[in-house]
Amino acid sequence: MRSCLCCSLYNGCKWVAGYQFVSACLSIVGIIYSIATGETKSPGMWVLEVILAVMLLALTVGLVFGLKRNNRRLLLIWIITKAVLLALVVLGLIYIIYVVVSLPTIRLDAFNEEHREAICLNTIRSYWSALGQEGRNNGFQVAYHAPPED
């Protein structure tokens, strides 16, 4: 992967980081709202939700710092964690399909989320790979030609 849709790989990674940051913040706001309105009945469940949302926010902050400093280790941590989370979500979907295959009223719209997560994962992985191949280059080539001497 050499570019992210219509922009450079580095800018695509910044868009992914922004998307992940907004997503994590909205998750935290949604959890706080459900706790405040009493929608969450089990206290153990909302504690787990808050912990996971804060972990995703911290992971996104690590992604932002990794992009800012061209740090391959921080990008690798994000890649591994998102790959594991994506695998767990896919396994969860397989389990849901297996358990509720006889219920025709259930819609599985979560496949769109997995598709977006896979694209985000591939974008960051490609940039991580490009950092390893080009040293400290930030993902785009700059060609400089000296002006002709008079």
Secondary structure, DSSP 8 states (H G I E B T S, - for coil): --EETTEEHHHHHHHHHHHHHHHHHHHHHHHHHHHHHT----HHHHHHHHHHHHHHHHHHHHHHHHHHHT-HHHHHHHHHHHHHHHHHHHHHHHHHHHHSTT-TT---TTHHHHHHHHHHHHHHHHHHHHHHHHTT--SS----------
